Amino acid sequence: MIEVKHLTKRYGRVTAVDDVSFRVEKGEILGFLGPNGAGKTTTMRVLTGYMPPTEGSAVVAGFDILEQPLEAKRRTGYLPETPPLYPELTVREYLTFCARITGVPRREREARVKASMEKARVADMANRHCGKLSKGYKQRVGLAQAILHNPDVLILDEPTAGLDPKQIIETRELIKGLAGDHTVILSTHILPEVSQTCQRVVIINKGRVVAIDTPDALTARMQGHQSMYVQVDAGGADATATFCALPGVVQVQRADVRGALVGYEVEGEPGRDVRRDIAHAVVTRGWGLLELRPMRVSLEDVFLSLTTEDAQEVRRG
């Protein structure tokens, strides 16, 4: 549905997007993740036809953005980082205007406007002027505008910026509900946005793609050593030496202490399951084994590893 090949955008001597390539399948939600200034917004603007690329190509909904720009735009809904609202229009007037310019048939406009307001949770603001809306409501009106003409492709740049926690949850559910019928690119620097909403993620840093994969696969790829969290009731005894003596254990750290209960992070050799030996050591000493679970690398760990100066190269998925 979306195919980007060797996309590059330069502003004079500054390269904002550098040889970016990725593909989004029909009905998929792709997270476009990176720190501020990584090139996310520039990529979104190129894909929506807002600005031309310096080099490379992109196909959106089957249409080349350079050779068939109008056809590509007709099939794209775009929520920019700052929604382009007209402050003197009410929400209903603004969405009706958007329905006209996006080619929604006259007989369908009223129903489409109503449906988009309900989906974006702004129906209660239908008669309020856009200029008097809070930042969160402006963002939701922008989302209503993006889905108004039922596009094949949705490109959302920071869709939950400025929303309160309840609105963020509602917007995430709305975006997940759009999958299947729409192909979605969601640009963000907020990690929970990706892990809770997206099926795959592209991580970009300094204009270049550094990883493409599912959130689970990315965290698994960075896992390295097998780390376990162990909580024991050892009656005040320190279990560090006991765990360090077990075969395959390379490091032990006390993680937390709650009275007689002590938690440990036990790191084992790659590919070696040390759970059985840990459990046996605890039980044979008469201690209480209260918790024993793997400690997974978080998406945040992956993100920091790939976007810091000393990041190690991760093979693209």
SERO-4910 file (N, C-alpha, C, O; in steps of 0.05 Angstrom, whole numbers):
BEGIN
 pado doro    nc1    nc2    nc3   cac1   cac2   cac3    cc1    cc2    cc3    oc1    oc2    oc3
  Met    A     16    -24      0      0      0      0     17     25      0     11     45    -13
  Ile    A     40     24     15     59     46     15     87     34     11     94     16     25
  Glu    A    101     45     -8    128     35    -13    147     59    -17    143     75    -35
  Val    A    166     61      0    186     83      0    213     72     -8    222     53      5
  Lys    A    226     84    -28    252     74    -37    272     96    -38    269    116    -53
  His    A    293     94    -22    316    111    -22    308    141    -21    319    158    -36
  Leu    A    289    147     -4    279    175     -1    300    192     13    310    185     34
  Thr    A    306    215      0    325    234     11    314    262      8    303    269    -12
  Lys    A    317    278     30    309    306     29    331    323     41    339    320     64
  Arg    A    340    342     24    361    361     34    351    389     34    335    397     17
  Tyr    A    360    404     54    355    433     55    383    446     54    396    450     74
  Gly    A    391    454     30    418    464     27    438    443     33    438    421     20
  Arg    A    455    448     52    476    429     60    466    409     81    480    390     88
  Val    A    442    414     92    432    397    113    415    374    101    396    379     85
  Thr    A    421    349    108    405    326     99    386    318    121    395    307    141
  Ala    A    360    324    118    341    317    138    332    288    137    327    276    158
  Val    A    330    277    113    323    249    108    343    237     90    348    248     68
  Asp    A    355    215     98    378    204     84    374    175     75    378    157     91
  Asp    A    366    171     50    364    144     38    346    126     54    353    104     61
  Val    A    322    135     59    302    120     75    286    102     57    275    111     36
  Ser    A    284     77     64    267     57     50    251     40     69    262     31     89
  Phe    A    226     36     64    209     18     79    183     13     64    177     27     45
  Arg    A    168     -6     73    143    -14     60    122    -18     82    127    -29    103
  Val    A     97    -10     76     75    -14     94     53    -30     79     44    -22     58
  Glu    A     46    -52     90     26    -69     77     -3    -58     82     -7    -42    100
  Lys    A    -21    -67     65    -49    -58     67    -61    -66     93    -58    -89    102
  Gly    A    -74    -47    107    -87    -52    132    -69    -52    156    -78    -58    178
  Glu    A    -43    -46    152    -23    -47    174    -21    -19    188    -25      1    175
  Ile    A    -14    -20    214     -7      4    228     23      4    233     33    -14    247
  Leu    A     37     22    221     66     24    223     74     48    240     65     70    236
  Gly    A     90     42    261    100     64    277    126     75    266    144     60    260
  Phe    A    127    101    263    151    115    253    163    129    277    154    151    285
  Leu    A    184    117    289    193    125    315    221    137    313    239    127    299
  Gly    A    225    159    328    251    171    328    252    195    347    230    205    354
  Pro    A    275    204    356    277    227    373    269    252    358    267    252    333
  Asn    A    265    274    372    259    300    359    282    307    340    306    305    348
  Gly    A    275    316    316    296    323    297    307    300    281    327    304    266
  Ala    A    295    276    283    305    253    269    298    252    239    310    238    224
  Gly    A    278    268    231    269    268    203    241    256    199    233    252    177
  Lys    A    227    251    221    200    239    219    181    257    204    168    249    185
  Thr    A    179    282    213    159    301    201    166    306    172    148    308    156
  Thr    A    191    309    166    199    314    138    191    291    120    181    295     98
  Thr    A    194    266    130    186    243    114    156    243    110    146    237     88
  Met    A    140    249    131    111    250    129    103    271    108     84    267     92
  Arg    A    116    294    108    109    316     90    115    308     61    100    316     43
  Val    A    136    293     57    142    283     30    121    263     20    112    265     -2
  Leu    A    114    245     38     94    224     30     67    236     24     52    225      7
  Thr    A     60    258     37     34    270     32     34    290      9     13    302      3
  Gly    A     57    294     -3     59    313    -25     61    342    -17     60    360    -33
  Tyr    A     66    346      9     69    374     19     95    386      9     97    410      4
  Met    A    115    369      5    141    378     -7    153    356    -23    148    332    -17
  Pro    A    168    362    -44    180    341    -60    206    330    -48    219    344    -33
  Pro    A    213    305    -54    238    294    -45    261    305    -62    257    313    -85
  Thr    A    285    305    -51    308    311    -67    316    288    -84    324    291   -108
  Glu    A    314    264    -73    320    240    -88    301    218    -78    288    220    -57
  Gly    A    299    196    -94    283    174    -86    255    175    -96    247    194   -110
  Ser    A    239    155    -87    211    154    -96    193    142    -74    203    130    -55
  Ala    A    167    147    -78    148    135    -59    122    130    -74    113    147    -90
  Val    A    109    108    -68     83    100    -79     63     98    -56     68     84    -37
  Val    A     41    113    -59     21    113    -38     -6    104    -50    -15    116    -70
  Ala    A    -17     83    -40    -43     72    -50    -41     66    -79    -61     68    -94
  Gly    A    -18     58    -89    -14     50   -117     -7     73   -135     -5     68   -159
  Phe    A     -3     97   -125      3    120   -142     29    133   -133     34    138   -110
  Asp    A     46    139   -153     71    152   -148     66    181   -140     51    195   -153
  Ile    A     79    189   -118     74    216   -107     84    238   -126     75    261   -123
  Leu    A    102    232   -144    113    252   -162     98    251   -189     93    272   -201
  Glu    A     93    227   -199     80    224   -225     50    227   -225     38    236   -244
  Gln    A     38    219   -202      8    221   -200      1    232   -172    -13    220   -156
  Pro    A     10    257   -167      7    268   -140    -22    272   -132    -29    268   -108
  Leu    A    -40    280   -150    -68    285   -142    -82    259   -134    -97    259   -115
  Glu    A    -77    238   -149    -89    212   -143    -79    202   -116    -95    191   -100
  Ala    A    -53    205   -110    -43    197    -85    -55    213    -62    -62    202    -41
  Lys    A    -58    239    -66    -69    256    -45    -98    250    -40   -107    251    -17
  Arg    A   -114    243    -60   -142    236    -57   -146    212    -38   -166    210    -25
  Arg    A   -126    195    -38   -128    171    -22   -113    172      4   -109    151     17
  Thr    A   -105    196     12    -90    199     36   -104    219     56   -113    240     48
  Gly    A   -105    211     81   -114    229    102    -89    236    118    -73    219    126
  Tyr    A    -87    262    124    -62    272    137    -69    288    161    -84    308    160
  Leu    A    -57    281    184    -58    297    208    -30    308    213    -13    293    223
  Pro    A    -25    333    207      2    344    212      6    349    242    -13    346    258
  Glu    A     30    355    249     37    359    277     20    381    289     12    380    313
  Thr    A     16    402    274     -2    424    282    -26    424    263    -23    432    240
  Pro    A    -50    416    273    -73    414    255    -80    441    242    -80    462    256
  Pro    A    -86    442    216    -91    467    201   -120    476    204   -136    473    185
  Leu    A   -127    486    227   -155    494    232   -159    523    226   -141    539    228
  Tyr    A   -184    530    218   -192    558    214   -206    568    240   -228    558    246
  Pro    A   -194    586    254   -204    594    280   -232    606    280   -247    605    299
  Glu    A   -239    618    257   -265    632    256   -288    613    249   -311    621    250
  Leu    A   -282    588    242   -303    569    235   -309    551    259   -291    546    276
  Thr    A   -334    543    261   -341    523    282   -330    496    273   -322    492    250
  Val    A   -330    477    291   -320    450    284   -336    438    261   -325    426    242
  Arg    A   -362    441    263   -380    430    242   -375    444    215   -373    431    194
  Glu    A   -372    470    216   -367    485    191   -340    478    179   -337    475    154
  Tyr    A   -320    475    196   -294    468    186   -293    440    173   -282    436    151
  Leu    A   -306    420    186   -306    394    175   -323    392    149   -317    377    131
  Thr    A   -345    408    148   -361    409    124   -345    421    101   -346    411     78
  Phe    A   -329    441    107   -311    453     87   -291    432     77   -286    430     53
  Cys    A   -279    417     96   -260    397     89   -273    375     72   -260    364     53
  Ala    A   -298    368     78   -312    348     62   -315    357     33   -313    342     15
  Arg    A   -320    383     30   -324    394      3   -297    393    -13   -297    384    -36
  Ile    A   -275    402     -1   -250    403    -16   -238    376    -20   -220    373    -37
  Thr    A   -246    355     -4   -235    328     -8   -253    312    -27   -248    288    -31
  Gly    A   -274    324    -37   -291    311    -57   -312    292    -46   -322    275    -61
  Val    A   -320    295    -21   -342    279    -10   -368    288    -24   -374    312    -24
  Pro    A   -383    269    -36   -408    277    -49   -427    292    -31   -428    287     -7
  Arg    A   -441    312    -42   -459    329    -26   -478    313     -9   -482    320     14
  Arg    A   -490    292    -20   -510    277     -5   -498    262     18   -513    253     36
  Glu    A   -472    258     19   -459    243     40   -445    261     61   -437    251     82
  Arg    A   -443    287     56   -427    304     73   -436    305    102   -421    302    120
  Glu    A   -462    309    105   -472    312    132   -467    287    149   -459    288    172
  Ala    A   -472    264    137   -468    238    151   -438    234    156   -431    224    178
  Arg    A   -421    241    137   -392    237    141   -381    255    163   -365    247    180
  Val    A   -391    280    163   -382    299    184   -390    289    211   -375    289    230
  Lys    A   -415    280    213   -425    270    239   -409    246    248   -402    244    271
  Ala    A   -404    227    230   -390    202    237   -361    208    245   -351    197    265
  Ser    A   -348    226    231   -320    233    238   -319    247    265   -300    243    280
  Met    A   -338    264    271   -339    278    297   -343    258    320   -330    260    341
  Glu    A   -360    238    315   -365    218    336   -341    200    340   -334    194    363
  Lys    A   -328    192    318   -304    175    321   -281    189    336   -267    177    352
  Ala    A   -278    215    330   -256    231    342   -264    243    369   -249    257    382
  Arg    A   -289    237    378   -299    247    404   -299    278    406   -291    289    426
  Val    A   -309    290    384   -312    320    385   -340    329    379   -345    353    374
  Ala    A   -359    311    379   -387    318    372   -398    339    391   -415    355    384
  Asp    A   -388    338    417   -398    358    436   -387    386    431   -397    405    444
  Met    A   -368    388    413   -357    414    406   -365    423    378   -352    442    367
  Ala    A   -385    411    367   -392    416    339   -398    446    333   -391    455    311
  Asn    A   -409    460    352   -416    488    347   -397    508    360   -402    532    360
  Arg    A   -374    498    370   -354    516    381   -334    524    360   -327    508    343
  His    A   -325    549    360   -305    558    341   -278    544    346   -270    541    369
  Cys    A   -265    537    324   -240    522    327   -219    538    342   -202    527    357
  Gly    A   -220    565    340   -200    581    354   -203    581    384   -185    589    398
  Lys    A   -226    572    394   -231    571    423   -228    544    435   -235    539    458
  Leu    A   -219    525    419   -215    498    429   -189    495    444   -170    510    439
  Ser    A   -188    476    463   -163    470    476   -145    455    456   -154    447    435
  Lys    A   -119    453    463   -100    439    446   -108    411    440   -106    401    418
  Gly    A   -118    397    461   -126    369    457   -150    367    438   -150    349    421
  Tyr    A   -169    384    440   -192    384    422   -184    391    393   -195    380    374
  Lys    A   -166    410    391   -156    417    364   -143    393    351   -147    388    327
  Gln    A   -128    377    367   -116    353    356   -137    333    347   -133    320    326
  Arg    A   -158    330    362   -179    311    355   -195    320    331   -204    304    315
  Val    A   -199    346    328   -213    357    304   -195    351    280   -205    345    258
  Gly    A   -169    354    283   -150    348    261   -152    319    253   -150    312    230
  Leu    A   -156    301    273   -159    273    267   -185    267    253   -187    251    234
  Ala    A   -206    281    261   -232    279    248   -230    287    218   -242    274    201
  Gln    A   -215    308    213   -210    318    186   -196    297    169   -202    293    146
  Ala    A   -177    283    182   -160    263    167   -177    239    158   -172    228    137
  Ile    A   -196    231    175   -212    207    168   -238    213    154   -253    195    146
  Leu    A   -243    239    149   -269    248    139   -276    235    112   -299    226    109
  His    A   -258    234     94   -264    224     67   -258    194     63   -256    184     41
  Asn    A   -255    180     86   -250    151     86   -227    143     68   -231    128     49
  Pro    A   -203    154     73   -180    149     56   -169    121     59   -172    109     80
  Asp    A   -155    112     39   -141     86     40   -118     87     59   -112     68     74
  Val    A   -104    110     60    -80    114     75    -83    136     95    -94    158     88
  Leu    A    -74    132    120    -74    153    140    -46    158    149    -32    139    157
  Ile    A    -37    183    148    -11    191    157    -15    210    181    -24    233    177
  Leu    A     -7    201    204    -13    216    229     13    224    242     29    206    251
  Asp    A     18    249    244     43    260    256     37    269    285     24    289    289
  Glu    A     47    253    304     43    259    333     13    262    339      4    283    348
  Pro    A     -4    241    334    -33    244    337    -43    248    365    -65    258    369
  Thr    A    -27    241    386    -37    245    413    -23    268    427    -26    271    452
  Ala    A     -9    285    413      4    308    425    -17    327    437    -36    335    424
  Gly    A    -13    333    463    -31    352    476    -56    340    488    -73    354    499
  Leu    A    -60    313    485    -84    301    496    -80    292    525    -57    287    533
  Asp    A   -101    292    540    -99    282    568   -100    251    567   -106    240    547
  Pro    A    -94    238    590    -92    209    590   -117    195    579   -114    175    565
  Lys    A   -140    204    586   -165    191    577   -167    195    546   -175    176    532
  Gln    A   -161    218    536   -163    223    508   -142    206    493   -147    197    471
  Ile    A   -118    203    504    -97    187    492   -107    158    488   -103    146    467
  Ile    A   -119    147    509   -129    119    508   -151    117    486   -151     98    471
  Glu    A   -169    137    485   -191    136    465   -179    139    437   -189    125    419
  Thr    A   -159    156    433   -147    159    407   -132    134    398   -133    126    375
  Arg    A   -118    121    417   -105     96    410   -125     75    401   -120     61    381
  Glu    A   -147     73    415   -168     53    408   -179     60    381   -185     42    365
  Leu    A   -183     86    375   -193     94    349   -174     86    327   -182     75    306
  Ile    A   -148     91    331   -128     85    311   -127     55    306   -125     46    283
  Lys    A   -127     39    328   -127     10    325   -151      0    310   -150    -20    295
  Gly    A   -174     14    315   -198      6    301   -198     12    271   -214      0    256
  Leu    A   -180     30    263   -178     37    234   -162     16    219   -164     15    194
  Ala    A   -146      0    232   -129    -21    219   -147    -40    204   -170    -46    212
  Gly    A   -137    -49    182   -153    -67    165   -166    -52    142   -162    -58    119
  Asp    A   -183    -32    149   -196    -16    129   -177      6    119   -180     15     96
  His    A   -158     14    135   -139     35    128   -111     26    133   -106     10    151
  Thr    A    -93     37    118    -64     33    123    -54     58    137    -59     80    128
  Val    A    -41     54    160    -34     77    177     -5     78    182      8     59    189
  Ile    A      7    103    179     33    109    189     30    129    212     18    150    209
  Leu    A     40    121    234     38    137    259     66    147    267     82    130    276
  Ser    A     71    172    264     97    183    271     96    193    300     78    207    308
  Thr    A    116    185    316    116    192    344    144    189    356    161    175    345
  His    A    149    202    379    173    197    395    165    185    422    181    182    440
  Ile    A    139    179    425    128    168    450    127    137    448    112    126    432
  Leu    A    143    124    464    147     95    462    121     79    467    116     61    452
  Pro    A    105     85    487     80     70    491     61     72    467     45     53    463
  Glu    A     63     93    452     46     97    429     51     74    409     33     63    397
  Val    A     77     67    406     84     46    387     77     18    397     65      2    383
  Ser    A     85     13    422     82    -14    433     53    -21    436     46    -45    435
  Gln    A     35     -2    441      7     -7    446    -11     -5    421    -34    -13    421
  Thr    A      0      7    399    -16     13    376     -7      0    350    -23     -9    334
  Cys    A     19     -3    347     31    -10    321     38    -39    319     46    -52    338
  Gln    A     36    -49    294     43    -77    288     73    -80    281     86   -100    287
  Arg    A     83    -59    268    112    -58    262    122    -30    267    107    -11    270
  Val    A    149    -28    269    160     -2    275    185      3    258    201    -15    254
  Val    A    187     28    248    212     37    235    224     57    255    212     76    263
  Ile    A    249     52    263    264     71    280    283     87    263    299     75    248
  Ile    A    281    113    264    297    131    248    313    149    267    304    158    287
  Asn    A    338    153    259    356    171    275    374    186    256    387    175    239
  Lys    A    374    212    260    391    230    243    385    226    214    404    225    197
  Gly    A    360    222    207    351    219    179    354    192    167    347    188    144
  Arg    A    365    173    182    370    146    171    354    125    186    350    127    210
  Val    A    345    105    172    332     82    185    353     65    198    372     56    186
  Val    A    348     59    224    367     42    239    355     15    246    370     -3    254
  Ala    A    329     12    244    317    -14    249    288    -15    238    274      6    238
  Ile    A    280    -38    228    252    -43    220    245    -70    230    257    -90    222
  Asp    A    223    -72    246    214    -98    255    190    -94    273    180    -72    276
  Thr    A    179   -116    283    157   -114    302    169   -106    329    192   -111    334
  Pro    A    153    -93    347    163    -86    373    174   -110    389    195   -108    401
  Asp    A    160   -133    387    169   -156    402    195   -167    390    213   -175    406
  Ala    A    198   -167    364    222   -177    352    246   -159    358    268   -169    362
  Leu    A    241   -133    359    263   -115    365    273   -119    393    298   -120    398
  Thr    A    255   -123    412    263   -127    440    277   -154    443    296   -157    458
  Ala    A    267   -174    428    279   -201    430    308   -200    418    326   -213    428
  Arg    A    311   -185    397    337   -183    383    358   -171    401    382   -177    400
  Met    A    349   -153    419    368   -139    437    371   -154    464    385   -144    482
  Gln    A    358   -176    466    357   -189    493    384   -197    503    390   -192    527
  Gly    A    400   -210    486    427   -218    495    426   -239    517    415   -260    513
  His    A    437   -233    541    437   -252    563    408   -256    573    391   -238    571
  Gln    A    403   -279    585    378   -286    597    378   -275    626    392   -285    643
  Ser    A    361   -255    631    360   -243    658    334   -251    672    313   -251    659
  Met    A    337   -258    697    314   -266    713    311   -248    737    330   -238    749
  Tyr    A    286   -243    745    280   -229    770    272   -251    790    253   -266    785
  Val    A    285   -251    813    279   -271    834    274   -256    860    290   -239    869
  Gln    A    251   -262    872    245   -250    899    242   -273    919    227   -292    915
  Val    A    258   -271    941    259   -292    961    254   -281    989    260   -258    994
  Asp    A    244   -298   1006    242   -293   1034    263   -310   1047    258   -334   1053
  Ala    A    287   -298   1052    310   -314   1062    315   -308   1091    336   -315   1102
  Gly    A    295   -296   1105    298   -291   1134    321   -272   1140    333   -274   1161
  Gly    A    327   -254   1122    349   -235   1126    375   -243   1114    394   -227   1114
  Ala    A    377   -267   1104    403   -276   1092    406   -264   1064    386   -258   1051
  Asp    A    431   -261   1056    437   -251   1029    441   -274   1010    459   -290   1014
  Ala    A    425   -276    989    427   -298    970    446   -293    947    448   -310    929
  Thr    A    459   -271    947    476   -264    924    497   -285    919    500   -294    896
  Ala    A    512   -293    939    533   -313    936    522   -340    926    534   -354    910
  Thr    A    498   -347    937    486   -372    929    479   -372    899    485   -392    885
  Phe    A    468   -351    889    461   -349    861    486   -347    843    486   -359    822
  Cys    A    506   -333    853    531   -330    837    545   -357    833    558   -361    813
  Ala    A    541   -375    851    554   -401    850    540   -421    831    551   -442    825
  Leu    A    517   -414    821    502   -432    804    514   -433    776    524   -413    766
  Pro    A    514   -457    763    525   -459    735    510   -442    716    485   -441    716
  Gly    A    524   -427    699    512   -410    679    505   -382    688    497   -366    671
  Val    A    507   -376    713    501   -349    723    526   -332    720    547   -340    730
  Val    A    523   -309    707    546   -291    703    546   -267    720    567   -254    725
  Gln    A    522   -259    731    521   -235    747    496   -235    764    475   -244    755
  Val    A    498   -225    789    475   -223    807    475   -195    820    496   -186    830
  Gln    A    452   -182    820    450   -156    834    425   -155    851    404   -165    842
  Arg    A    427   -143    874    403   -139    891    386   -117    878    397    -95    873
  Ala    A    361   -123    873    344   -103    859    327    -87    878    325    -63    874
  Asp    A    316    -99    899    300    -84    918    298   -101    944    301   -125    944
  Val    A    293    -86    966    290    -99    992    265    -89   1005    261    -65   1008
  Arg    A    248   -107   1014    223   -100   1027    221   -117   1053    208   -138   1054
  Gly    A    234   -107   1074    235   -122   1099    251   -147   1095    275   -146   1088
  Ala    A    238   -170   1100    252   -196   1097    252   -205   1068    266   -224   1061
  Leu    A    237   -192   1051    236   -199   1022    257   -184   1006    259   -160   1008
  Val    A    273   -199    991    294   -187    975    291   -196    946    287   -220    940
  Gly    A    294   -177    928    293   -183    900    320   -182    887    337   -166    895
  Tyr    A    325   -200    868    351   -202    855    348   -202    825    328   -214    815
  Glu    A    366   -190    811    368   -193    782    391   -212    776    414   -207    782
  Val    A    384   -235    765    403   -257    760    407   -259    730    388   -265    716
  Glu    A    431   -255    721    437   -256    692    451   -282    685    472   -289    697
  Gly    A    439   -296    666    451   -322    658    464   -320    631    462   -299    617
  Glu    A    479   -340    624    492   -341    598    471   -342    575    449   -352    579
  Pro    A    478   -331    552    458   -331    530    450   -359    523    466   -378    520
  Gly    A    424   -363    520    413   -389    512    411   -409    534    403   -432    530
  Arg    A    419   -401    559    418   -420    581    395   -413    600    394   -390    610
  Asp    A    378   -432    607    356   -428    625    364   -436    653    369   -459    659
  Val    A    367   -416    670    377   -421    698    354   -422    718    359   -424    742
  Arg    A    329   -422    710    307   -421    728    306   -446    747    301   -443    771
  Arg    A    310   -469    735    309   -494    751    330   -494    774    324   -501    796
  Asp    A    354   -486    767    376   -485    787    370   -464    808    376   -469    832
  Ile    A    359   -441    800    352   -420    820    331   -431    839    334   -428    864
  Ala    A    310   -442    828    288   -453    845    299   -474    864    291   -475    888
  His    A    316   -492    854    326   -514    871    344   -502    894    342   -512    916
  Ala    A    360   -482    887    377   -470    908    361   -457    930    368   -459    953
  Val    A    339   -444    922    323   -430    942    308   -450    960    308   -447    985
  Val    A    296   -470    948    281   -490    963    298   -506    982    290   -511   1005
  Thr    A    321   -515    973    339   -532    989    349   -517   1014    357   -530   1033
  Arg    A    350   -491   1013    359   -475   1036    336   -467   1054    340   -453   1074
  Gly    A    312   -476   1047    289   -470   1064    279   -442   1061    263   -433   1078
  Trp    A    287   -428   1040    276   -401   1035    250   -402   1021    243   -422   1009
  Gly    A    236   -380   1022    210   -378   1007    215   -366    979    226   -344    977
  Leu    A    207   -380    958    210   -370    931    183   -356    924    163   -369    919
  Leu    A    184   -330    923    159   -314    919    155   -305    890    132   -301    881
  Glu    A    177   -303    875    174   -294    847    198   -303    832    221   -300    841
  Leu    A    194   -312    807    215   -320    789    205   -316    761    188   -331    751
  Arg    A    216   -296    747    206   -289    720    229   -278    703    248   -266    713
  Pro    A    226   -281    676    246   -269    658    243   -238    658    221   -228    661
  Met    A    265   -225    656    265   -195    653    270   -189    623    292   -193    613
  Arg    A    250   -178    610    253   -172    582    264   -145    577    259   -126    593
  Val    A    279   -142    556    288   -115    547    264   -100    538    247   -111    522
  Ser    A    261    -75    546    238    -59    538    244    -45    511    267    -43    503
  Leu    A    222    -36    498    225    -20    474    241      5    479    256     15    462
  Glu    A    239     16    503    254     39    510    285     33    509    300     50    500
  Asp    A    292      9    519    321      2    518    330      0    489    352      9    483
  Val    A    314    -12    472    321    -14    444    324     14    431    343     19    417
  Phe    A    304     31    437    304     58    426    330     73    434    343     85    417
  Leu    A    337     72    459    360     86    469    386     74    457    405     89    450
  Ser    A    386     48    454    410     35    443    414     43    414    437     46    405
  Leu    A    393     47    399    395     53    370    398     83    364    405     90    342
  Thr    A    391    100    383    391    129    377    411    145    393    410    170    393
  Thr    A    429    132    408    449    146    422    475    145    406    478    128    388
  Glu    A    495    162    413    519    165    398    535    138    396    547    132    376
  Asp    A    534    123    418    550     98    419    533     74    412    539     51    420
  Ala    A    510     79    397    493     57    390    507     36    373    523     43    355
  Gln    A    502     11    379    513    -11    363    495    -16    340    470    -12    341
  Glu    A    506    -24    318    491    -29    294    473    -53    297    482    -74    305
  Val    A    447    -50    290    428    -72    291    420    -78    263    411    -60    248
  Arg    A    421   -103    255    414   -110    228    385   -105    223    368   -111    240
  Arg    A    379    -93    200    351    -86    193    335   -111    188    344   -131    177
  Gly    A    309   -110    197    291   -133    193    281   -134    165    265   -152    158
***
